[in-house]
Amino acid sequence: MNSQLTVAISSRALFNLDESHAVFENEGVEAYCRYQVAHEDSPLAPGVAFGLVRKLLALNAGDPARPRVEVILLSRNSADTGLRIFNSIRHHGLDISRAAFTRGESTHPYISAFGAHLFLSAEPGDVRRALEAGFAAATILPSAQPLAGGEESQLRIAFDGDAVLFSDESERIYKQSGLDAFESNEQAAAHQPLPGGPFKEFLAMLHQIQLDYPPEQSPIRTALITARGAPAHERVIRTLRAWNIRIDEALFLGGMDKGAFLKAFGADIFFDDQTKHCESARQHVATGHVPHGVANEG
C-alpha cells in the first residue's frame, strides 16, 4: 500500500466559484473564459472543502521530508482559465503543485493516474464514474456551516457505515424486506465481517497515519455515525476488528437525525450515501454525498 495519502479535489470544491459558474451557466463557455482571464489576479474565496484541504496539508508539517498527504487538483477548466485557480492556491499558501485541467471533459480518468485514494468534486457525474471505477468519491454539497477551524486543530472525519465504509448488502435487505429482516440478518451474521465499501481504503490510509502517533496525540480523529442501533451494532464492531482498523468514535443512532451529532463531534467533513442524511448533515458540517449503493439506484 502506498504510504502517502493522495486526495484529488475539483476547483469548485476547493474554492467558491459560484459567481464565475453563474457566468458559465447564463452566458456560456466563451464568456466564462473571458471572465476568468479578466479576474485571474483576484484570489478566489475558500470553498466548502477548503478547510479540510488545509488540515490535510498541515499533516505534513511535522516532517516535510516525508509528506504524509498530497492534494491534487482535478479541474474541468482549461489551463488558460485555470491560471486563476493556481494563483488562488498560491495566495492562500496551499502546497498544491500537481493538477490536471481537462477543458470541459470529465476528470475521473486522472484519479487512477495520480494514484488518488479520495476524489471530491462538485460534479456528480464525475463522482459516479469514479465510484464505478472503485475509488472513494463524494459530491461536495453546498453547506450552511462556516469554514473549518485553523490548520493547527485536529482533523475530524466522520463516515456513515453501510454503502460507505461497508458494502450495501445489508442495506439492500433493509430496503427490500424491512427493519425486522435487516436486524435478524445482522444478528445471524454478527461474526461474519461485512465486505468493504468504497471508503474502506481511505479509512485504512487515515489509520496508517494515526499509527505514527500515540492515540492521545493523533492529529486525526475518525467517527462512524450510523443509523444502525442494537442489535445491528455487533457486526459493525467485529468487522472493524477483523480489518484491524481503529475508529475513534462510533455512534449507533437507531434512526435518529445525524446533524446534531455531527456538530457535537466537530466533523470537518461527513460522508453518507443517503440524500436525507446529507441534507441534515450539511446544515452543520461540510458534507460529501456518496452516490453509491441501493439508496442511489433507479
Helices and strands as residue ranges (DSSP letters): E 5-9, H 11-14, H 18-27, H 29-38, H 50-58, E 69-75, H 79-91, E 99-101, H 109-114, E 118-121, H 124-132, E 136-140, E 155-159, H 169-177, H 179-188, H 200-210, G 215-217, E 220-226, H 233-243, E 249-252, H 259-265, E 269-272, H 275-281, E 287-289, G 294-296
